Amino acid sequence: MKRLWIVAMLVLVLGTATTPEGNNSMKVAKGTFDVKVTAIALDGPEANALFGRLSLEKQLRGDLEATGMGQMLTAGTEVKTSAAYVAIERVEGTLHGRRGSFALQHRGTMTAVAQRLEITVVPDSGTGELLGLEGTFKVIIEGGKHFYEFEYSL
């Protein structure tokens, strides 16, 4: 389980997100965040050491002042440098002063030569003043600190 947790964290922090095409009214929110990842039991009959389930707890600061809560599923392989994860996260707070919530979908993969992380807003998940929110969330790690760039439109 420890190896899967490490692999999941590597996939989570090493990737970048893609940007939706064709939307010229994109805004960018930037800031920092802390994340707590905790291993939890897998539901169902699968008890394979290459699979894992983790909870996510985030505290975001900056242009997006919010908390994020979610769950991640991971899959490792016999090749220690290859893995994948998916996650769903609910974010609640204020984005450039607009209050509401939305969901993020994570999809990450890694191999010995490349990592890819895509984090996008779940369509039609915005509530309150974030109704109609679209966008992508990019994770940046510098000097051991977590930063984000959230490119979005409303």
Secondary structure as the mmCIF struct_conf table of DSSP 4:
data_model
#
loop_
_struct_conf.conf_type_id
_struct_conf.id
_struct_conf.beg_label_comp_id
_struct_conf.beg_label_asym_id
_struct_conf.beg_label_seq_id
_struct_conf.end_label_comp_id
_struct_conf.end_label_asym_id
_struct_conf.end_label_seq_id
HELX_RH_AL_P HELX_RH_AL_P1 LYS A 2 LEU A 14
BEND BEND1 GLU A 21 GLY A 22
TURN_TY1_P TURN_TY1_P1 ASN A 24 SER A 25
STRN STRN1 LYS A 27 ILE A 40
HELX_LH_PP_P HELX_LH_PP_P1 ALA A 41 ASP A 43
BEND BEND2 GLY A 44 PRO A 45
TURN_TY1_P TURN_TY1_P2 ALA A 49 LEU A 50
STRN STRN2 PHE A 51 GLY A 62
BEND BEND3 ASP A 63 ASP A 63
STRN STRN3 LEU A 64 GLY A 76
BEND BEND4 GLU A 78 VAL A 79
TURN_TY1_P TURN_TY1_P3 LYS A 80 THR A 81
STRN STRN4 ALA A 83 LEU A 95
TURN_TY1_P TURN_TY1_P4 HIS A 96 GLY A 97
STRN STRN5 ARG A 98 MET A 110
BEND BEND5 ALA A 112 VAL A 113
STRN STRN6 GLN A 115 VAL A 121
HELX_LH_PP_P HELX_LH_PP_P2 VAL A 122 VAL A 122
TURN_TY1_P TURN_TY1_P5 PRO A 123 ASP A 124
HELX_RH_3T_P HELX_RH_3T_P1 GLY A 128 LEU A 130
TURN_TY1_P TURN_TY1_P6 LEU A 131 GLY A 132
STRN STRN7 GLU A 134 GLU A 142
TURN_TY1_P TURN_TY1_P7 GLY A 143 GLY A 144
STRN STRN8 LYS A 145 SER A 153
#
